[in-house]
Amino acid sequence: MDKNTNKPQQNRSMFLYTALIFLVALILIIIAAFGNTNINNLRRNAEQIPTTEEATEAADDELAVLANSLSSLQAENERLSDELGTYTALIDAYVFIQSDRLDEAETAIANISPDLLSESQLILYNQITETINERKDK
């Protein structure tokens, strides 16, 4: 009888070992599936990130555009500053004429070149010059 009682225990332990191995294998398969999905997602994300060379080229292109913009903006700023200086000198000369300070009015428009003036500036310049000459003659 000793042989018969030992056999069911052996079968039961073999069944438990087989079930344990099956369970471990099932867990490993599930982990591998999730790991594979995660790796695929990481690869897709890595492909979307630009390489260092592409990022450097894009930064260089953007820097070149900004440099061109800067030079054109500096030229425009200089032109506008010159134009503002001309208008300021014309207005100062006009104010000096209104307050009968002709010498100061002449000094204010002395540095203005009539060749560089716009039409409206030239009209005002000519009026100021005529007014100065008329009042000096009196």
C-alpha positions as CSV (number, residue, x, y, z in Angstrom):
1,M,0.0,0.0,0.0
2,D,2.8,2.2,0.4
3,K,3.3,2.3,-3.3
4,N,-0.3,3.4,-4.0
5,T,-0.3,6.2,-1.5
6,N,2.9,7.7,-2.8
7,K,1.7,7.7,-6.4
8,P,-1.2,10.2,-6.0
9,Q,1.1,12.6,-4.1
10,Q,3.6,12.4,-6.9
11,N,0.9,13.1,-9.5
12,R,-0.3,16.0,-7.5
13,S,3.2,17.5,-7.1
14,M,3.9,17.0,-10.8
15,F,0.6,18.7,-11.6
16,L,1.5,21.7,-9.3
17,Y,5.0,22.0,-10.9
18,T,3.4,21.9,-14.4
19,A,0.8,24.5,-13.4
20,L,3.5,26.7,-11.9
21,I,5.7,26.5,-15.0
22,F,2.7,27.3,-17.2
23,L,1.8,30.3,-15.0
24,V,5.4,31.6,-15.1
25,A,5.4,31.2,-18.9
26,L,2.1,33.0,-19.2
27,I,3.4,35.9,-17.1
28,L,6.6,36.1,-19.2
29,I,4.5,36.2,-22.4
30,I,2.4,39.0,-21.1
31,I,5.4,41.0,-20.0
32,A,7.1,40.5,-23.4
33,A,4.0,41.7,-25.2
34,F,3.8,44.9,-23.1
35,G,7.6,45.4,-23.5
36,N,7.3,45.1,-27.3
37,T,4.5,47.6,-27.5
38,N,6.5,50.0,-25.3
39,I,9.6,49.6,-27.5
40,N,7.5,50.3,-30.7
41,N,6.1,53.4,-29.1
42,L,9.6,54.6,-28.2
43,R,10.9,54.0,-31.7
44,R,8.0,56.0,-33.2
45,N,8.8,58.9,-30.8
46,A,12.5,58.7,-31.6
47,E,11.8,58.9,-35.3
48,Q,9.7,62.1,-34.8
49,I,12.5,63.9,-32.9
50,P,14.8,65.7,-35.4
51,T,18.4,64.6,-35.5
52,T,21.1,67.0,-34.3
53,E,22.1,67.9,-37.8
54,E,18.5,68.7,-38.8
55,A,18.0,70.8,-35.7
56,T,21.3,72.6,-36.4
57,E,20.3,73.3,-40.0
58,A,16.9,74.6,-38.9
59,A,18.5,76.8,-36.3
60,D,21.1,78.1,-38.9
61,D,18.3,78.9,-41.3
62,E,16.3,80.7,-38.7
63,L,19.4,82.6,-37.6
64,A,20.1,83.7,-41.2
65,V,16.6,85.0,-41.6
66,L,16.9,86.9,-38.3
67,A,20.2,88.4,-39.4
68,N,18.7,89.6,-42.7
69,S,15.7,91.0,-40.8
70,L,18.1,92.8,-38.4
71,S,20.1,94.4,-41.2
72,S,17.0,95.6,-43.0
73,L,15.5,96.9,-39.8
74,Q,18.7,98.7,-38.9
75,A,18.7,100.4,-42.3
76,E,15.0,101.4,-41.9
77,N,15.7,102.7,-38.4
78,E,18.6,104.8,-39.7
79,R,16.4,106.2,-42.5
80,L,13.6,107.0,-40.1
81,S,16.0,108.7,-37.6
82,D,17.3,110.9,-40.4
83,E,13.8,111.8,-41.5
84,L,12.8,112.6,-37.9
85,G,15.9,114.8,-37.5
86,T,14.9,116.7,-40.7
87,Y,11.4,117.2,-39.5
88,T,12.7,118.3,-36.1
89,A,15.0,120.9,-37.7
90,L,12.2,122.2,-39.9
91,I,9.8,122.5,-37.0
92,D,12.5,124.2,-34.8
93,A,13.2,126.7,-37.6
94,Y,9.5,127.4,-38.0
95,V,9.1,128.0,-34.2
96,F,12.2,130.3,-34.2
97,I,10.7,132.3,-37.1
98,Q,7.4,132.7,-35.2
99,S,9.2,134.1,-32.2
100,D,11.4,136.4,-34.4
101,R,14.7,134.6,-33.7
102,L,15.9,134.6,-37.3
103,D,19.5,133.7,-36.6
104,E,18.5,130.6,-34.7
105,A,16.1,129.7,-37.5
106,E,18.9,129.9,-40.0
107,T,21.1,127.8,-37.8
108,A,18.4,125.2,-37.5
109,I,18.0,124.7,-41.3
110,A,21.7,125.2,-42.2
111,N,22.4,121.5,-42.0
112,I,19.4,120.5,-44.1
113,S,20.2,119.5,-47.7
114,P,17.2,120.5,-50.0
115,D,18.1,117.7,-52.4
116,L,17.3,115.0,-49.9
117,L,13.9,116.4,-48.9
118,S,10.5,115.0,-49.8
119,E,8.0,117.2,-51.6
120,S,6.2,118.3,-48.4
121,Q,9.5,118.9,-46.6
122,L,10.8,120.9,-49.5
123,I,7.7,123.1,-49.5
124,L,8.1,123.8,-45.8
125,Y,11.9,124.4,-46.3
126,N,11.2,126.9,-49.1
127,Q,8.6,128.7,-47.0
128,I,11.0,129.0,-44.0
129,T,13.8,130.2,-46.2
130,E,11.6,132.8,-47.9
131,T,10.3,134.0,-44.6
132,I,13.8,134.3,-43.2
133,N,15.0,136.2,-46.3
134,E,11.9,138.5,-46.3
135,R,12.3,139.4,-42.6
136,K,16.0,140.0,-43.0
137,D,15.4,142.4,-45.8
138,K,13.1,144.5,-43.7
